[in-house]
Amino acid sequence: MSKQKSVLMTEGNIGKQILFFSIPLIIGNMLQQMYNTVDSIIVGNYVGNDALAAVSSSTSLINLLIAFGQGAAVGAGVIVSQFLGAEKRDNVQSAIHTALALAIALGLILTAAGVIFTPFFLRCMKTPPEVLKQSIVYLRIYSCGFLFNIIYNMTAGILNAVGNSKRSLLYLAIASFTNIVLDFILIKLCHMGVEGAAIATDISQAVSGLFAISFLRKVPTAYQVNLKKIRFHKDMLLKIIKIGLPSGIQNMVISFSNVLVQSSVNTFGTKAMAGFGAYLKIDGFNILPVLSFSMAVTTFTGQNFGAGKLDRVKKGMYVTTIMSFLYTVITGTFILLFVQPIITLFTKDKEAISYGVLAATYFCPYYFFIGILYAFAGTIRGVGKSVPPMVVLLLSFCVFRIIWITLILPHFHTIRGIYVLYPVSWTIGVTMMTLYTWKGKWLTLQT
């Protein structure tokens, strides 16, 4: 294997390795969030509040549709990193070609589902009539890019698993620049509205996916891709599904609970949708780096677990927890102090701004719970135990939220009743995950 193109983290300074591996992931996620945010800022300022609400209302549904593909990418990444750590070249080859075959199949299925069922999905979410037409147009066009979205996520998972996160960052940076430029051209200059925002995103996702595939075809390493070899290897597919399915189900069910939350927000009208949607764009700049730390420790754990170095696995978890805790405290404080002028970038409507500012008061003081939760969950996934984190996140982020929305919220029908769901569910989740990490028998080598 070429050491110039892959990074093994089984030796050396743990903190430095996790941090340096995390930085490209963080920047990449920030770039992705930035061009999604620019979409909303441009739509809000040049198309209007209803258009901003239309784009915002589709976000949770989009996350639901691509959730299983993201879980599959996690499963593939864990498998590849473990085989890389164990220096099993043939298994690495089998894993990546199976993963890409799975990505193509999922991408085609999701595209068809998005195009066909968009009106049904949005009506089920109680999307207000005044924004329904624009929401349907946006989501249908956006769905046409699902294939490239899933392919990029899978290729990024492979690159991250072999320690080459800088390469996936490069392609994401190119996609972000492409998206922002096309936003200005299609929305501001060509006056294409939400159609322009969706087309810009589709093209940028195609660019990142094609660049990543092109690189994997040429790189002279164990993870080189041969397009003719892309097919399902039954044994490897089962391994990927075994780890990826729990993550995929977790992502889907949590996304479904977020769809229910969005449906509840929709009942408060377009201004609540616009304000809450704008804040969720800001929220992403806090949450996504935490997920980057989690992905980094998953890769670190997979490689060290594959090499039989359990002590490094435990130390990596502690280091990642500290990093995530410090980051969320700093950014949560910053957002809370400056949320009003930031929300104003999206909309000048005072009522919509007030909804966004109120959300910050419920979210920001408790972000550090998410940092701890995902540090533990990422480590445990890295050893191949993806079911326990799935169960914890499903119970706290999904079951609890559904119970609250269906049984409690109707008696306290205010937007505060929706916002409080988040810190309470984070508290439940971090408590359960900490107990499992402390008491569970997850760090044992397979025989």
C-alpha positions as CSV (number, residue, x, y, z in Angstrom):
1,M,0.0,0.0,0.0
2,S,1.3,3.5,-0.8
3,K,1.9,5.4,2.4
4,Q,1.8,8.6,0.4
5,K,-1.9,8.1,-0.4
6,S,-3.1,6.5,2.9
7,V,-2.5,7.3,6.5
8,L,-2.3,4.6,9.2
9,M,-2.9,5.9,12.7
10,T,-1.7,2.8,14.6
11,E,1.5,4.5,15.8
12,G,2.4,8.0,17.0
13,N,0.8,10.9,18.9
14,I,-2.9,10.2,19.3
15,G,-4.1,13.7,19.9
16,K,-2.2,15.1,16.9
17,Q,-3.4,12.3,14.6
18,I,-7.1,12.7,15.5
19,L,-6.9,16.5,15.3
20,F,-5.1,16.6,12.0
21,F,-7.4,14.0,10.6
22,S,-10.4,15.8,11.9
23,I,-9.5,19.2,10.5
24,P,-10.1,18.4,6.8
25,L,-13.4,16.7,7.8
26,I,-14.4,19.8,9.8
27,I,-13.5,22.1,7.0
28,G,-15.3,19.9,4.5
29,N,-18.5,19.8,6.5
30,M,-18.2,23.5,7.1
31,L,-18.0,24.1,3.3
32,Q,-20.9,21.8,2.7
33,Q,-22.9,23.7,5.4
34,M,-21.7,27.0,4.0
35,Y,-23.1,26.4,0.5
36,N,-26.4,25.1,1.9
37,T,-26.5,28.3,4.0
38,V,-25.7,30.5,1.0
39,D,-28.6,28.9,-0.8
40,S,-30.9,30.0,2.0
41,I,-29.4,33.5,2.4
42,I,-29.7,34.1,-1.4
43,V,-33.2,32.6,-1.5
44,G,-34.3,34.6,1.5
45,N,-33.0,37.9,0.2
46,Y,-33.7,37.7,-3.5
47,V,-36.8,35.5,-3.7
48,G,-38.6,36.0,-0.4
49,N,-39.7,34.7,2.9
50,D,-42.1,32.1,1.4
51,A,-39.2,30.7,-0.7
52,L,-36.9,30.5,2.3
53,A,-39.7,28.6,4.1
54,A,-40.0,26.3,1.1
55,V,-36.3,25.4,1.0
56,S,-36.2,25.1,4.8
57,S,-39.2,22.7,5.0
58,S,-37.5,20.3,2.6
59,T,-34.2,20.0,4.6
60,S,-35.4,17.4,7.1
61,L,-37.1,15.4,4.4
62,I,-33.9,15.4,2.2
63,N,-32.0,14.1,5.3
64,L,-34.5,11.3,5.7
65,L,-34.2,10.2,2.1
66,I,-30.4,10.1,2.1
67,A,-30.1,8.7,5.7
68,F,-29.6,5.1,4.7
69,G,-27.0,5.9,2.2
70,Q,-25.0,7.8,4.8
71,G,-25.3,4.8,7.1
72,A,-24.0,2.5,4.3
73,A,-21.0,4.9,3.9
74,V,-20.3,4.5,7.7
75,G,-20.4,0.7,7.4
76,A,-18.1,0.7,4.4
77,G,-15.7,3.1,6.1
78,V,-15.4,0.9,9.2
79,I,-14.8,-2.3,7.1
80,V,-12.2,-0.6,4.9
81,S,-10.3,0.9,7.9
82,Q,-10.3,-2.4,9.7
83,F,-8.9,-4.3,6.7
84,L,-6.4,-1.5,6.1
85,G,-5.2,-1.8,9.7
86,A,-4.9,-5.6,9.3
87,E,-3.1,-5.1,5.9
88,K,-5.5,-7.3,3.9
89,R,-5.3,-5.8,0.4
90,D,-7.7,-8.2,-1.3
91,N,-10.4,-7.5,1.3
92,V,-10.0,-3.7,0.9
93,Q,-10.5,-4.1,-2.9
94,S,-13.6,-6.2,-2.4
95,A,-15.0,-3.8,0.1
96,I,-14.7,-0.6,-1.9
97,H,-16.1,-2.1,-5.1
98,T,-19.1,-3.5,-3.2
99,A,-19.6,-0.2,-1.5
100,L,-19.7,1.7,-4.8
101,A,-22.2,-0.8,-6.2
102,L,-24.4,-0.3,-3.2
103,A,-24.1,3.5,-3.6
104,I,-25.2,3.4,-7.2
105,A,-28.2,1.2,-6.4
106,L,-29.3,3.4,-3.5
107,G,-28.8,6.6,-5.5
108,L,-31.1,5.4,-8.3
109,I,-33.8,4.2,-5.9
110,L,-33.8,7.5,-3.9
111,T,-33.9,9.6,-7.1
112,A,-37.0,7.8,-8.3
113,A,-38.6,8.0,-4.9
114,G,-37.9,11.7,-4.5
115,V,-39.3,12.6,-8.0
116,I,-42.4,10.5,-7.7
117,F,-43.5,10.9,-4.1
118,T,-42.4,14.5,-3.3
119,P,-46.0,16.0,-3.3
120,F,-47.2,13.2,-1.0
121,F,-44.3,13.6,1.4
122,L,-44.7,17.4,1.7
123,R,-48.5,17.2,2.2
124,C,-47.9,14.7,5.0
125,M,-45.6,17.2,6.6
126,K,-48.4,19.8,6.7
127,T,-46.6,22.2,4.5
128,P,-48.7,25.4,4.3
129,P,-50.5,25.9,1.0
130,E,-48.7,29.2,0.3
131,V,-45.3,27.5,0.1
132,L,-46.3,24.0,-1.1
133,K,-45.9,24.6,-4.8
134,Q,-42.3,26.0,-4.4
135,S,-41.5,23.2,-2.0
136,I,-42.5,20.6,-4.5
137,V,-40.5,22.2,-7.3
138,Y,-37.4,22.5,-5.1
139,L,-37.5,18.9,-3.8
140,R,-38.2,17.3,-7.1
141,I,-35.3,19.0,-8.8
142,Y,-33.0,18.4,-5.8
143,S,-33.9,14.7,-5.9
144,C,-32.4,14.4,-9.4
145,G,-29.0,14.8,-7.7
146,F,-29.4,12.0,-5.1
147,L,-27.3,9.6,-7.2
148,F,-24.2,11.9,-7.1
149,N,-24.9,12.7,-3.4
150,I,-24.8,9.1,-2.4
151,I,-21.7,8.3,-4.6
152,Y,-19.8,11.3,-3.1
153,N,-20.7,10.2,0.5
154,M,-19.5,6.7,-0.2
155,T,-16.3,7.8,-1.9
156,A,-15.6,10.3,0.9
157,G,-16.2,7.4,3.4
158,I,-13.6,5.3,1.6
159,L,-11.1,8.2,1.5
160,N,-11.6,9.0,5.1
161,A,-11.3,5.3,6.1
162,V,-7.8,5.2,4.5
163,G,-6.7,8.4,6.2
164,N,-6.9,10.6,3.0
165,S,-9.5,13.1,4.3
166,K,-7.7,16.0,2.6
167,R,-8.7,14.6,-0.8
168,S,-12.4,14.5,0.0
169,L,-12.0,18.0,1.4
170,L,-10.6,19.3,-1.9
171,Y,-13.5,17.9,-3.9
172,L,-16.0,19.3,-1.5
173,A,-14.3,22.7,-1.7
174,I,-14.6,22.6,-5.5
175,A,-18.3,21.7,-5.1
176,S,-18.9,24.5,-2.6
177,F,-17.4,27.1,-4.9
178,T,-19.4,25.8,-7.9
179,N,-22.6,25.9,-5.8
180,I,-22.1,29.4,-4.6
181,V,-21.3,30.8,-8.1
182,L,-24.2,29.0,-9.6
183,D,-26.5,30.3,-6.8
184,F,-25.7,33.9,-7.8
185,I,-26.0,33.2,-11.5
186,L,-29.3,31.2,-11.4
187,I,-31.1,33.0,-8.5
188,K,-29.9,36.6,-8.6
189,L,-29.1,37.1,-12.3
190,C,-31.4,34.6,-14.0
191,H,-34.2,35.0,-11.4
192,M,-34.9,31.2,-11.3
193,G,-35.9,31.2,-7.6
194,V,-36.0,27.8,-5.8
195,E,-35.4,26.0,-9.1
196,G,-32.1,27.7,-9.4
197,A,-31.1,26.8,-5.8
198,A,-31.9,23.1,-6.5
199,I,-30.1,23.0,-9.8
200,A,-27.0,24.6,-8.4
201,T,-26.9,22.0,-5.6
202,D,-27.4,19.1,-8.1
203,I,-24.5,20.3,-10.3
204,S,-22.2,20.8,-7.4
205,Q,-22.9,17.3,-6.0
206,A,-22.2,15.9,-9.5
207,V,-18.9,17.7,-9.6
208,S,-17.7,16.4,-6.2
209,G,-18.8,12.8,-7.0
210,L,-17.2,12.7,-10.4
211,F,-13.9,14.2,-9.1
212,A,-13.8,11.6,-6.3
213,I,-14.4,8.7,-8.6
214,S,-11.8,9.9,-11.0
215,F,-9.2,10.1,-8.2
216,L,-10.0,6.6,-7.0
217,R,-9.6,5.2,-10.5
218,K,-6.0,6.6,-10.8
219,V,-4.5,6.3,-7.3
220,P,-1.9,3.5,-7.2
221,T,-2.9,1.9,-3.9
222,A,-4.9,-1.0,-2.4
223,Y,-8.1,1.2,-2.7
224,Q,-7.8,1.9,-6.4
225,V,-11.2,1.6,-8.2
226,N,-11.7,-0.3,-11.4
227,L,-15.1,0.6,-12.8
228,K,-15.4,-2.8,-14.4
229,K,-15.0,-4.4,-11.0
230,I,-17.9,-2.5,-9.3
231,R,-20.3,-5.2,-8.3
232,F,-21.7,-6.9,-5.2
233,H,-19.5,-9.3,-3.4
234,K,-22.0,-11.2,-1.2
235,D,-19.8,-11.7,1.9
236,M,-18.5,-8.2,1.8
237,L,-22.0,-6.8,1.3
238,L,-23.2,-8.6,4.3
239,K,-20.3,-7.2,6.4
240,I,-21.1,-3.6,5.2
241,I,-24.8,-4.1,5.9
242,K,-24.1,-5.6,9.3
243,I,-22.3,-2.4,10.4
244,G,-24.0,0.1,8.1
245,L,-27.6,-1.1,8.5
246,P,-27.9,0.0,12.2
247,S,-26.4,3.4,11.3
248,G,-28.7,3.7,8.4
249,I,-31.8,2.8,10.4
250,Q,-30.6,5.1,13.1
251,N,-30.2,8.0,10.6
252,M,-33.5,7.3,9.0
253,V,-35.5,7.1,12.2
254,I,-33.9,10.2,13.7
255,S,-34.5,12.0,10.4
256,F,-38.1,10.8,10.5
257,S,-38.4,12.3,14.0
258,N,-37.0,15.5,12.7
259,V,-39.6,15.4,9.9
260,L,-42.2,15.2,12.6
261,V,-40.6,18.2,14.4
262,Q,-40.6,20.1,11.1
263,S,-44.2,19.2,10.6
264,S,-45.0,20.7,14.1
265,V,-43.1,23.9,13.2
266,N,-45.0,24.1,10.0
267,T,-48.2,24.5,11.9
268,F,-47.0,27.8,13.3
269,G,-46.8,29.3,9.7
270,T,-44.2,30.5,7.2
271,K,-42.5,32.9,9.5
272,A,-41.8,30.2,12.1
273,M,-40.6,27.9,9.3
274,A,-38.3,30.6,7.9
275,G,-36.9,31.5,11.4
276,F,-36.4,27.9,12.5
277,G,-34.9,26.9,9.2
278,A,-32.5,29.8,9.3
279,Y,-31.3,28.8,12.8
280,L,-30.8,25.2,11.7
281,K,-28.3,26.4,9.1
282,I,-26.4,28.1,11.9
283,D,-26.9,25.0,14.1
284,G,-25.1,23.0,11.4
285,F,-21.8,24.9,12.0
286,N,-21.8,23.5,15.5
287,I,-23.1,20.0,14.9
288,L,-21.2,19.1,11.8
289,P,-17.7,19.5,13.3
290,V,-18.8,17.3,16.2
291,L,-19.8,14.7,13.6
292,S,-16.4,15.2,12.0
293,F,-14.6,14.4,15.3
294,S,-16.9,11.3,15.5
295,M,-16.0,10.2,12.0
296,A,-12.3,10.7,12.8
297,V,-12.4,8.6,15.9
298,T,-14.3,5.9,14.1
299,T,-11.5,5.7,11.5
300,F,-8.8,5.9,14.2
301,T,-10.6,3.1,16.2
302,G,-11.1,0.9,13.2
303,Q,-7.5,1.0,12.3
304,N,-6.2,0.4,15.8
305,F,-8.8,-2.2,16.6
306,G,-7.9,-4.0,13.4
307,A,-4.2,-3.9,14.5
308,G,-5.2,-5.2,18.0
309,K,-4.2,-2.0,19.8
310,L,-7.0,-1.6,22.4
311,D,-5.1,0.8,24.6
312,R,-4.9,3.4,21.8
313,V,-8.6,2.9,21.1
314,K,-9.5,4.0,24.7
315,K,-7.0,6.9,24.6
316,G,-8.4,8.0,21.3
317,M,-11.9,8.1,22.7
318,Y,-10.8,10.3,25.7
319,V,-8.9,12.7,23.4
320,T,-11.9,13.1,21.0
321,T,-14.3,13.7,23.9
322,I,-12.2,16.6,25.2
323,M,-11.9,18.1,21.7
324,S,-15.6,17.9,21.1
325,F,-16.5,19.3,24.5
326,L,-14.2,22.3,24.1
327,Y,-15.4,23.0,20.6
328,T,-19.1,22.9,21.5
329,V,-18.7,25.1,24.5
330,I,-16.8,27.8,22.5
331,T,-19.1,27.8,19.5
332,G,-22.3,27.5,21.5
333,T,-21.3,30.7,23.4
334,F,-20.4,32.5,20.2
335,I,-23.7,31.7,18.5
336,L,-25.7,32.6,21.6
337,L,-24.0,36.1,21.7
338,F,-24.4,36.9,18.0
339,V,-27.4,34.9,16.8
340,Q,-29.6,38.0,16.1
341,P,-27.3,39.7,13.5
342,I,-26.6,36.3,12.0
343,I,-30.3,35.4,11.5
344,T,-30.7,38.9,9.9
345,L,-28.5,37.7,7.1
346,F,-31.3,35.3,6.1
347,T,-34.4,37.4,6.5
348,K,-35.3,40.9,7.6
349,D,-38.7,39.9,8.9
350,K,-38.7,40.7,12.7
351,E,-41.1,37.9,13.6
352,A,-39.1,35.3,11.7
353,I,-35.9,36.5,13.3
354,S,-37.5,36.2,16.8
355,Y,-38.2,32.5,16.1
356,G,-34.6,31.9,15.2
357,V,-33.2,33.8,18.2
358,L,-35.5,31.9,20.6
359,A,-34.2,28.6,19.2
360,A,-30.6,29.6,20.1
361,T,-31.6,30.1,23.8
362,Y,-32.7,26.4,23.9
363,F,-29.9,24.9,21.8
364,C,-26.6,26.7,22.6
365,P,-26.2,26.0,26.3
366,Y,-26.4,22.3,25.8
367,Y,-24.4,21.6,22.7
368,F,-21.6,20.0,24.8
369,F,-23.9,17.0,25.4
370,I,-23.8,16.2,21.7
371,G,-20.0,16.4,21.7
372,I,-19.7,13.8,24.4
373,L,-22.4,11.6,23.0
374,Y,-20.9,11.4,19.4
375,A,-17.3,10.9,20.7
376,F,-18.4,7.8,22.5
377,A,-20.7,6.6,19.7
378,G,-18.0,7.1,17.1
379,T,-15.5,5.0,19.1
380,I,-17.9,2.2,19.6
381,R,-18.8,2.1,15.9
382,G,-15.2,1.8,15.1
383,V,-14.9,-1.6,16.8
384,G,-17.8,-2.8,14.7
385,K,-20.4,-2.4,17.5
386,S,-22.9,-0.2,15.7
387,V,-26.1,-1.5,17.3
388,P,-25.6,0.0,20.8
389,P,-25.1,3.6,19.5
390,M,-28.1,3.0,17.2
391,V,-30.3,2.0,20.1
392,V,-29.3,4.9,22.3
393,L,-29.8,7.5,19.6
394,L,-33.2,5.9,18.5
395,L,-34.5,6.0,22.1
396,S,-33.3,9.5,22.9
397,F,-33.5,11.3,19.5
398,C,-36.5,9.5,18.1
399,V,-38.8,7.6,20.5
400,F,-38.7,10.3,23.1
401,R,-39.4,13.1,20.5
402,I,-42.3,11.2,19.0
403,I,-43.8,10.6,22.4
404,W,-43.4,14.3,23.3
405,I,-44.9,15.5,20.0
406,T,-47.9,13.2,20.1
407,L,-48.7,13.2,23.8
408,I,-47.3,16.3,25.4
409,L,-47.0,19.0,22.8
410,P,-50.8,19.1,22.1
411,H,-51.3,20.4,25.7
412,F,-48.6,23.1,25.3
413,H,-48.9,24.2,21.7
414,T,-46.2,26.8,21.6
415,I,-43.0,26.9,19.7
416,R,-41.1,26.6,23.0
417,G,-42.7,23.2,23.4
418,I,-40.9,22.1,20.2
419,Y,-37.5,23.7,21.0
420,V,-37.2,22.1,24.4
421,L,-37.3,18.7,22.8
422,Y,-33.7,19.1,21.7
423,P,-31.8,19.7,24.9
424,V,-33.9,17.2,26.8
425,S,-33.3,14.5,24.2
426,W,-29.6,15.3,24.2
427,T,-29.5,14.9,28.0
428,I,-31.2,11.5,27.8
429,G,-28.9,10.3,25.0
430,V,-25.6,11.3,26.6
431,T,-26.7,9.7,29.9
432,M,-27.5,6.4,28.2
433,M,-24.3,6.4,26.0
434,T,-22.1,7.2,29.0
435,L,-23.6,4.3,30.9
436,Y,-23.0,1.9,28.0
437,T,-19.4,3.1,27.4
438,W,-18.7,2.6,31.1
439,K,-20.4,-0.7,31.7
440,G,-20.7,-2.3,28.3
441,K,-18.4,-5.0,27.0
442,W,-17.6,-3.4,23.7
443,L,-13.8,-3.3,23.6
444,T,-12.9,-7.0,23.1
445,L,-11.0,-8.5,20.1
446,Q,-12.9,-10.8,17.8
447,T,-11.7,-14.4,17.6
